[in-house]
């Protein structure tokens, strides 16, 4: 089979994307290169992943400013024109300008979007600004149903939209299930993500305090992350702040948890939820979490609660506590739902889409 040259112009790289790119690179017909934004340790909202996780991927890490400025971006771009260009949305002006300036010539284009449908005027009018980009694209990749509904509201035809934008590293996460069962099911909640308003960390802490007051034997709340609300975690009874955890250590944290909690006010398609599900954890999350549409069935493998509702979140944590005997089954169901979003499935899905696009362009 003919090799297909594929160039990803990406935002900041992550553990889950590194795993996906490695799987795609391993497919014989794929010749993959990645240009991505480097981590910024001085940015408190940046998870600061280590570049070593990209070993095995042909990748160039660039400053954020260079992704936003086409003249500076050009020096990072490969000389060889790709068969397929993948751009991570339209948030980086340099990437978009490179396409507008026809830098990549006749390359087929895949545009990625994890924006969920919100039925706002801003969204309805936003299409006017990017219509040319979506018209230029051979495919628009979205994570799941909420992203698909947005593209349909923008009148994109079905054949142009594909679900499956993201995947997670099942090889590191699946062993959490057997480890948890071998060592005995722990008794604590876990949150992984940025300590910020958007992730609802303040609401989560208030709900946890309510939950804790209801029970004589409350479980701890383990938090893994960093961000501007980090000070709220200090000196809170039962709250353990682990700080930011690199992907190679995330499986240990998830293996030692009972249930995952995410209280986001707004969250397009949180991958932390997908990783927790793949690791076999019951999920408690708000309806604002886009990936809950694919990964959480209420009272089947967790709870989906109204957004920004402290009492509902506290009730859900108490429900998990009260159903301790069912946690193994809840976790098994989470993992089954997450299988569709493994890095292996991601690579197979993307290879098929890329091959289909290339054949149609020949």
C-alpha positions in Angstrom: 0.0 0.0 0.0 1.2 3.5 -0.9 2.6 5.5 2.1 0.5 8.6 2.9 2.4 11.6 4.2 0.4 13.2 7.0 1.3 16.5 8.8 -0.5 17.4 12.1 -0.5 21.1 13.0 -1.5 20.8 16.7 -2.0 22.8 19.8 -0.2 21.8 22.9 0.7 18.1 22.9 -0.5 15.7 25.6 -0.1 12.2 26.9 -3.2 10.9 25.1 -2.2 12.5 21.8 1.3 11.1 22.1 -0.1 7.6 22.5 -2.4 8.1 19.5 0.3 9.5 17.2 2.6 6.6 18.1 -0.1 4.1 17.1 -0.7 5.9 13.8 3.0 6.1 13.1 3.3 2.3 13.6 0.9 1.7 10.7 3.0 0.8 7.7 1.1 3.0 5.3 1.4 6.1 7.4 4.3 8.6 7.2 3.5 10.9 10.1 5.0 14.2 11.2 3.7 16.5 14.0 4.2 20.3 14.6 2.9 21.1 18.1 3.2 23.8 20.7 5.8 23.3 23.4 4.9 23.2 27.1 5.3 26.4 29.0 6.4 25.8 32.7 5.8 29.5 33.6 2.1 29.1 32.6 0.2 27.9 35.7 -2.6 26.6 33.5 -0.2 24.5 31.3 0.2 20.9 32.5 3.8 21.0 31.3 4.2 17.5 29.8 7.7 16.3 29.2 8.9 16.1 25.5 10.2 12.5 26.1 6.6 11.2 25.8 6.8 12.0 22.1 9.7 9.6 21.6 8.8 7.5 18.5 6.9 10.3 16.8 8.6 12.7 14.3 7.7 15.9 16.0 8.8 19.5 16.1 7.8 21.6 19.2 7.4 25.3 18.6 6.7 28.4 20.7 3.1 29.3 21.1 3.8 32.7 19.4 5.1 30.9 16.3 1.8 29.0 15.9 0.0 32.4 15.9 2.3 34.0 13.3 2.5 32.6 9.8 6.0 34.2 8.9 7.5 32.6 12.0 5.6 29.4 11.5 7.0 28.8 8.0 10.5 28.0 9.3 9.1 25.1 11.3 7.2 23.5 8.4 8.6 20.6 6.5 9.7 21.1 2.9 7.8 18.1 1.6 4.1 18.7 0.9 1.9 16.3 2.8 -0.8 14.3 1.2 -3.0 15.2 4.1 -2.8 18.2 6.4 -4.5 18.0 9.8 -5.1 21.2 11.7 -6.3 21.4 15.3 -9.2 23.8 14.7 -9.0 27.5 13.9 -7.6 29.0 17.2 -4.1 29.5 16.0 -3.9 32.3 13.3 -0.6 31.1 11.9 -2.0 27.7 11.1 -5.1 29.2 9.5 -3.1 31.7 7.5 -0.8 29.0 6.1 -3.9 27.3 4.7 -5.3 30.6 3.4 -2.0 31.4 1.7 -2.1 27.9 0.1 1.2 27.0 1.7 0.4 23.3 1.4 -0.8 23.4 -2.2 -3.0 20.5 -3.1 -2.8 18.8 0.3 -6.1 17.4 1.4 -7.3 19.0 4.7 -8.7 17.6 7.9 -10.0 20.2 10.3 -10.5 19.2 13.9 -13.1 20.7 16.2 -14.1 19.7 19.7 -16.6 22.5 20.1 -20.0 21.2 21.3 -23.2 22.7 20.2 -24.4 25.4 22.6 -27.2 27.1 20.6 -25.6 30.6 21.2 -25.7 33.6 18.8 -21.9 33.6 18.9 -21.8 30.1 17.6 -24.5 30.8 15.0 -22.5 33.8 13.7 -19.1 32.2 14.1 -19.6 30.0 11.1 -19.5 33.1 8.8 -15.8 33.6 9.8 -14.7 30.1 9.2 -17.0 28.9 6.5 -14.2 29.0 3.9 -12.0 26.7 6.1 -14.8 24.1 6.5 -15.6 24.3 2.8 -11.9 23.7 2.0 -11.8 20.7 4.3 -12.2 17.1 3.0 -13.2 16.0 6.5 -14.1 17.7 9.8 -13.2 15.5 12.8 -15.3 15.9 16.0 -15.0 13.9 19.3 -18.6 12.8 19.6 -22.3 13.6 19.2 -22.3 17.2 20.6 -19.6 18.2 18.1 -21.5 16.4 15.3 -24.7 18.3 16.2 -22.8 21.6 15.9 -21.5 20.7 12.4 -25.0 19.7 11.3 -26.3 23.1 12.6 -23.7 24.6 10.3 -25.1 22.7 7.4 -22.2 20.4 6.8 -23.1 17.2 5.0 -22.9 13.9 6.8 -20.1 12.6 4.5 -17.9 15.4 5.6 -18.2 14.8 9.4 -16.4 12.0 11.2 -16.5 11.2 14.9 -13.4 10.0 16.8 -11.2 13.0 17.2 -9.6 11.8 20.4 -8.3 8.6 21.9 -6.6 7.5 25.1 -3.7 5.2 26.0 -5.5 1.9 26.9 -2.2 0.1 27.4 -1.3 2.1 30.4 -4.9 2.5 31.8 -6.4 -1.0 31.4 -4.0 -2.5 34.0 -5.6 -0.2 36.6 -8.6 -2.5 36.7 -6.7 -5.7 37.7 -4.4 -3.8 40.1 -7.4 -2.3 41.9 -9.1 -5.6 42.2 -6.0 -7.4 43.4 -5.2 -4.9 46.1 -8.8 -4.3 47.2 -11.0 -1.6 46.1 -9.8 1.8 47.5 -12.0 4.3 49.2 -11.5 7.7 47.8 -12.6 10.0 45.0 -10.2 11.4 42.4 -10.1 14.5 40.2 -7.5 15.1 37.5 -7.3 18.3 35.6 -6.7 22.0 35.9 -7.5 23.8 39.1 -9.7 26.4 37.6 -13.2 27.9 37.5 -14.1 26.2 34.2 -13.4 22.8 35.8 -15.6 23.7 38.7 -13.0 23.0 41.3 -14.6 25.4 43.8 -18.0 23.7 43.4 -16.4 20.3 43.7 -14.7 21.2 47.0 -17.9 22.6 48.4 -19.8 19.5 47.4 -17.2 17.3 48.9 -17.4 19.2 52.2 -21.2 18.6 52.2 -20.6 14.9 51.4 -18.0 14.6 54.1 -20.4 16.1 56.7 -23.0 13.5 55.9 -20.9 10.4 56.6 -19.1 9.1 59.6 -16.5 7.4 57.4 -16.1 9.8 54.5 -13.6 9.0 51.7 -10.7 11.3 50.8 -10.7 13.4 47.7 -7.4 13.1 45.8 -6.7 15.9 43.3 -4.0 15.7 40.6 -3.3 18.9 38.7 -2.3 22.6 38.9 -3.9 26.0 38.4 -5.0 29.3 39.8 -7.4 27.7 42.3 -4.8 25.5 43.8 -4.9 27.5 47.1 -8.5 26.4 47.7 -7.3 22.8 48.2 -5.0 23.7 51.1 -6.0 22.7 54.6 -9.3 21.2 53.4 -10.2 18.2 55.5 -9.9 15.0 53.5 -8.5 16.8 50.4 -5.1 15.5 49.2 -3.3 17.6 46.5 -0.9 15.5 44.5 0.0 18.3 42.1 0.4 17.7 38.4 1.0 14.0 37.6 2.9 13.1 34.4 1.0 10.5 32.2 3.4 7.6 33.1 2.3 8.0 36.7 -1.4 8.7 36.1 -2.2 5.0 36.1 -1.0 4.6 39.6 -3.2 7.5 40.8 -6.3 6.1 39.0 -5.6 2.5 40.2 -5.8 3.8 43.8 -9.2 5.5 43.4 -12.8 4.5 43.8 -14.6 7.0 41.5 -13.7 9.9 39.3 -15.3 13.4 39.9 -15.5 16.2 37.4 -17.6 19.3 38.3 -17.0 21.4 35.1 -19.0 24.4 34.3 -18.0 24.1 30.7 -15.9 21.3 29.1 -16.0 20.5 25.4 -15.0 16.8 25.6 -12.8 16.2 28.7 -10.2 13.5 28.1 -9.6 13.1 31.8 -13.1 11.6 32.0 -12.3 9.2 29.2 -9.0 8.1 30.8 -10.8 7.5 34.1 -13.4 5.4 32.4 -10.8 3.4 30.5 -9.1 2.8 33.9 -12.3 1.2 35.1 -13.7 3.9 37.4 -17.3 4.9 38.0 -17.8 8.5 36.9 -19.5 11.5 38.6 -19.7 14.5 36.3 -21.8 17.5 35.3 -24.0 17.6 32.2 -21.6 20.2 30.8 -18.9 17.5 30.3 -19.2 16.7 26.6 -17.6 13.3 26.8 -20.3 12.2 29.2 -22.6 11.8 26.2 -20.5 8.9 25.1 -19.0 7.6 28.3 -21.6 7.9 31.2 -25.0 6.3 31.6 -26.7 7.7 34.7 -26.9 5.1 37.5 -25.4 2.5 35.2 -21.7 3.4 35.5 -22.0 6.6 37.5 -24.0 9.8 37.8 -24.5 12.8 35.5 -25.7 15.8 37.5 -26.9 19.4 36.7 -24.1 21.8 36.1 -23.1 24.2 38.9 -25.3 22.4 41.4 -23.4 21.7 44.6 -26.2 19.7 46.3 -26.7 17.4 43.3 -22.9 16.8 43.1 -22.8 16.0 46.8 -25.8 13.7 46.5 -24.0 11.8 43.6 -20.8 11.4 45.7 -23.0 10.0 48.5 -24.7 7.7 46.0 -21.3 6.3 45.0 -20.4 5.8 48.7 -23.7 4.0 49.4 -23.2 1.7 46.4 -19.7 0.6 47.3 -20.6 -3.1 46.7 -21.4 -2.2 43.0 -18.3 -0.2 42.2 -16.5 -3.1 40.5 -19.4 -3.6 38.1 -19.8 0.2 37.5 -16.1 0.4 36.7 -16.3 -2.6 34.3 -19.1 -0.8 32.4 -17.1 2.4 32.2 -14.2 0.5 30.7 -16.4 -1.2 28.1 -17.8 2.1 27.0 -14.3 3.6 26.8 -13.0 0.8 24.5 -14.3 2.7 21.5 -11.8 5.5 22.3 -8.6 3.5 22.8 -5.5 4.7 21.0 -5.6 1.5 18.9 -9.1 2.3 17.7 -8.1 5.9 17.1 -5.2 4.9 14.9 -7.3 2.4 12.9 -10.1 5.0 12.5 -7.8 7.8 11.4 -5.8 5.5 9.0 -9.1 4.6 7.3 -10.2 8.2 7.0 -6.9 9.3 5.6 -6.8 6.5 3.1 -10.3 7.2 2.0 -9.5 10.9 1.6 -6.4 10.2 -0.5 -8.2 7.7 -2.8 -10.9 10.3 -3.5 -8.2 12.9 -4.3 -6.4 10.7 -6.8 
